[in-house]
Amino acid sequence: PSPPPAPWPKTPIHPRKAMSMFNLFKPSPQQVKVNEATDTHNLDDDWKAYLQISDEIRIAPDGGKKILKAILKNAQNKDQRVACFALTLLGSCVANDDIGRFHDVVATEETMS
Protein backbone atom coordinates (compact mmCIF):
# COMPACT_ATOMS: atom_id res chain seq x y z
CA PRO A 1 0.00 0.00 0.00
CA SER A 2 1.08 3.59 -0.59
CA PRO A 3 2.02 5.85 2.35
CA PRO A 4 -0.62 8.28 3.64
CA PRO A 5 -0.47 11.82 2.29
CA ALA A 6 1.59 14.30 4.24
CA PRO A 7 -0.52 16.54 6.48
CA TRP A 8 1.41 19.68 5.45
CA PRO A 9 2.64 20.88 2.08
CA LYS A 10 6.00 19.48 1.08
CA THR A 11 7.37 22.96 0.47
CA PRO A 12 7.72 25.03 3.61
CA ILE A 13 5.85 28.32 3.97
CA HIS A 14 8.05 31.38 3.77
CA PRO A 15 8.33 33.06 7.24
CA ARG A 16 7.05 36.41 5.93
CA LYS A 17 3.98 34.77 4.49
CA ALA A 18 3.38 32.92 7.75
CA MET A 19 3.64 36.20 9.70
CA SER A 20 1.25 37.94 7.32
CA MET A 21 -1.32 35.22 8.01
CA PHE A 22 -1.14 36.10 11.72
CA ASN A 23 -1.56 39.81 10.93
CA LEU A 24 -5.02 39.10 9.53
CA PHE A 25 -6.29 39.03 13.11
CA LYS A 26 -4.33 42.06 14.29
CA PRO A 27 -6.50 45.19 14.68
CA SER A 28 -5.70 48.19 12.52
CA PRO A 29 -3.95 51.18 14.12
CA GLN A 30 -7.23 53.11 13.79
CA GLN A 31 -9.12 50.35 15.61
CA VAL A 32 -6.53 50.33 18.41
CA LYS A 33 -6.95 54.09 18.95
CA VAL A 34 -10.74 53.88 18.88
CA ASN A 35 -10.63 50.93 21.30
CA GLU A 36 -8.49 52.94 23.70
CA ALA A 37 -10.80 55.96 23.48
CA THR A 38 -13.93 53.85 24.04
CA ASP A 39 -12.55 51.39 26.58
CA THR A 40 -15.10 50.08 29.06
CA HIS A 41 -12.69 50.84 31.92
CA ASN A 42 -12.75 54.58 31.19
CA LEU A 43 -14.57 56.36 33.96
CA ASP A 44 -15.77 59.13 31.68
CA ASP A 45 -15.48 60.28 28.07
CA ASP A 46 -11.84 60.64 27.02
CA TRP A 47 -12.15 63.99 25.24
CA LYS A 48 -8.42 64.26 24.67
CA ALA A 49 -8.47 60.98 22.72
CA TYR A 50 -11.64 62.05 20.88
CA LEU A 51 -9.97 65.26 19.70
CA GLN A 52 -6.82 63.40 18.65
CA ILE A 53 -8.94 61.04 16.56
CA SER A 54 -10.78 64.04 15.07
CA ASP A 55 -7.42 65.56 14.14
CA GLU A 56 -6.38 62.30 12.50
CA ILE A 57 -9.53 62.36 10.39
CA ARG A 58 -8.58 65.80 9.05
CA ILE A 59 -5.29 64.51 7.66
CA ALA A 60 -6.43 60.99 6.70
CA PRO A 61 -6.08 60.43 2.96
CA ASP A 62 -9.26 58.31 2.94
CA GLY A 63 -11.32 61.01 4.64
CA GLY A 64 -11.63 58.95 7.81
CA LYS A 65 -13.23 55.80 6.36
CA LYS A 66 -11.05 53.45 8.41
CA ILE A 67 -11.70 55.41 11.59
CA LEU A 68 -15.44 55.45 10.89
CA LYS A 69 -15.36 51.68 10.37
CA ALA A 70 -13.63 51.28 13.75
CA ILE A 71 -16.13 53.59 15.48
CA LEU A 72 -19.13 51.78 13.99
CA LYS A 73 -17.67 48.44 15.07
CA ASN A 74 -17.45 49.67 18.65
CA ALA A 75 -20.93 51.23 18.44
CA GLN A 76 -22.26 47.69 17.97
CA ASN A 77 -20.40 46.36 21.01
CA LYS A 78 -22.46 44.37 23.52
CA ASP A 79 -21.03 46.47 26.34
CA GLN A 80 -23.27 49.53 26.62
CA ARG A 81 -20.46 51.74 27.91
CA VAL A 82 -18.30 51.01 24.86
CA ALA A 83 -21.25 51.60 22.52
CA CYS A 84 -22.12 54.92 24.20
CA PHE A 85 -18.50 56.07 24.16
CA ALA A 86 -18.32 55.16 20.45
CA LEU A 87 -21.44 57.17 19.64
CA THR A 88 -20.09 60.15 21.60
CA LEU A 89 -16.82 59.81 19.68
CA LEU A 90 -18.74 59.76 16.39
CA GLY A 91 -20.62 62.91 17.39
CA SER A 92 -17.38 64.59 18.37
CA CYS A 93 -15.72 63.70 15.07
CA VAL A 94 -18.67 65.04 13.08
CA ALA A 95 -18.83 68.22 15.18
CA ASN A 96 -15.10 68.87 14.77
CA ASP A 97 -15.14 68.29 11.01
CA ASP A 98 -14.75 71.86 9.83
CA ILE A 99 -13.99 70.86 6.22
CA GLY A 100 -16.96 68.57 5.68
CA ARG A 101 -14.99 65.57 4.40
CA PHE A 102 -16.00 63.34 7.30
CA HIS A 103 -19.64 64.39 6.88
CA ASP A 104 -19.44 63.07 3.31
CA VAL A 105 -17.92 59.78 4.48
CA VAL A 106 -20.58 59.31 7.18
CA ALA A 107 -23.43 60.17 4.81
CA THR A 108 -22.56 57.57 2.16
CA GLU A 109 -25.12 54.93 1.30
CA GLU A 110 -22.64 52.24 2.34
CA THR A 111 -22.42 53.66 5.87
CA MET A 112 -26.14 54.30 6.23
CA SER A 113 -27.17 50.76 5.25
C-alpha positions as CSV (number, residue, x, y, z in Angstrom):
1,P,0.0,0.0,0.0
2,S,1.1,3.6,-0.6
3,P,2.0,5.8,2.3
4,P,-0.6,8.3,3.6
5,P,-0.5,11.8,2.3
6,A,1.6,14.3,4.2
7,P,-0.5,16.5,6.5
8,W,1.4,19.7,5.4
9,P,2.6,20.9,2.1
10,K,6.0,19.5,1.1
11,T,7.4,23.0,0.5
12,P,7.7,25.0,3.6
13,I,5.8,28.3,4.0
14,H,8.1,31.4,3.8
15,P,8.3,33.1,7.2
16,R,7.1,36.4,5.9
17,K,4.0,34.8,4.5
18,A,3.4,32.9,7.7
19,M,3.6,36.2,9.7
20,S,1.2,37.9,7.3
21,M,-1.3,35.2,8.0
22,F,-1.1,36.1,11.7
23,N,-1.6,39.8,10.9
24,L,-5.0,39.1,9.5
25,F,-6.3,39.0,13.1
26,K,-4.3,42.1,14.3
27,P,-6.5,45.2,14.7
28,S,-5.7,48.2,12.5
29,P,-3.9,51.2,14.1
30,Q,-7.2,53.1,13.8
31,Q,-9.1,50.3,15.6
32,V,-6.5,50.3,18.4
33,K,-7.0,54.1,18.9
34,V,-10.7,53.9,18.9
35,N,-10.6,50.9,21.3
36,E,-8.5,52.9,23.7
37,A,-10.8,56.0,23.5
38,T,-13.9,53.9,24.0
39,D,-12.5,51.4,26.6
40,T,-15.1,50.1,29.1
41,H,-12.7,50.8,31.9
42,N,-12.8,54.6,31.2
43,L,-14.6,56.4,34.0
44,D,-15.8,59.1,31.7
45,D,-15.5,60.3,28.1
46,D,-11.8,60.6,27.0
47,W,-12.2,64.0,25.2
48,K,-8.4,64.3,24.7
49,A,-8.5,61.0,22.7
50,Y,-11.6,62.0,20.9
51,L,-10.0,65.3,19.7
52,Q,-6.8,63.4,18.7
53,I,-8.9,61.0,16.6
54,S,-10.8,64.0,15.1
55,D,-7.4,65.6,14.1
56,E,-6.4,62.3,12.5
57,I,-9.5,62.4,10.4
58,R,-8.6,65.8,9.0
59,I,-5.3,64.5,7.7
60,A,-6.4,61.0,6.7
61,P,-6.1,60.4,3.0
62,D,-9.3,58.3,2.9
63,G,-11.3,61.0,4.6
64,G,-11.6,58.9,7.8
65,K,-13.2,55.8,6.4
66,K,-11.1,53.5,8.4
67,I,-11.7,55.4,11.6
68,L,-15.4,55.4,10.9
69,K,-15.4,51.7,10.4
70,A,-13.6,51.3,13.7
71,I,-16.1,53.6,15.5
72,L,-19.1,51.8,14.0
73,K,-17.7,48.4,15.1
74,N,-17.5,49.7,18.7
75,A,-20.9,51.2,18.4
76,Q,-22.3,47.7,18.0
77,N,-20.4,46.4,21.0
78,K,-22.5,44.4,23.5
79,D,-21.0,46.5,26.3
80,Q,-23.3,49.5,26.6
81,R,-20.5,51.7,27.9
82,V,-18.3,51.0,24.9
83,A,-21.3,51.6,22.5
84,C,-22.1,54.9,24.2
85,F,-18.5,56.1,24.2
86,A,-18.3,55.2,20.4
87,L,-21.4,57.2,19.6
88,T,-20.1,60.1,21.6
89,L,-16.8,59.8,19.7
90,L,-18.7,59.8,16.4
91,G,-20.6,62.9,17.4
92,S,-17.4,64.6,18.4
93,C,-15.7,63.7,15.1
94,V,-18.7,65.0,13.1
95,A,-18.8,68.2,15.2
96,N,-15.1,68.9,14.8
97,D,-15.1,68.3,11.0
98,D,-14.7,71.9,9.8
99,I,-14.0,70.9,6.2
100,G,-17.0,68.6,5.7
101,R,-15.0,65.6,4.4
102,F,-16.0,63.3,7.3
103,H,-19.6,64.4,6.9
104,D,-19.4,63.1,3.3
105,V,-17.9,59.8,4.5
106,V,-20.6,59.3,7.2
107,A,-23.4,60.2,4.8
108,T,-22.6,57.6,2.2
109,E,-25.1,54.9,1.3
110,E,-22.6,52.2,2.3
111,T,-22.4,53.7,5.9
112,M,-26.1,54.3,6.2
113,S,-27.2,50.8,5.3
